[in-house]
């Protein structure tokens, strides 16, 4: 992996270190990226609501009984 020299507001890093009880700024940045990615994936799923047609007569309970 290529090392990058990032310029990040030190106050943000310090606040995140305290709030998240992280040991290093690298851990803060990695956690922030994980949370960012998770949030973006959730937003993509939420965009699907209302766009998928469903069968109002579908009986999901019947599927459970047949298993």
QUIGIDA-V851546 format. One record per helix or strand of 3 or more residues. SS is the DSSP state (@ for helix, = for strand). FROM is the first residue (numbers start at 1). TO is the last residue. Records with the same first field share a line. If there is no record, write none. Layout:
# QUIGIDA-V851546
SS->FROM-TO / FROM-TO
This chain:
# QUIGIDA-V851546
@->10-20 / 25-48 / 60-65
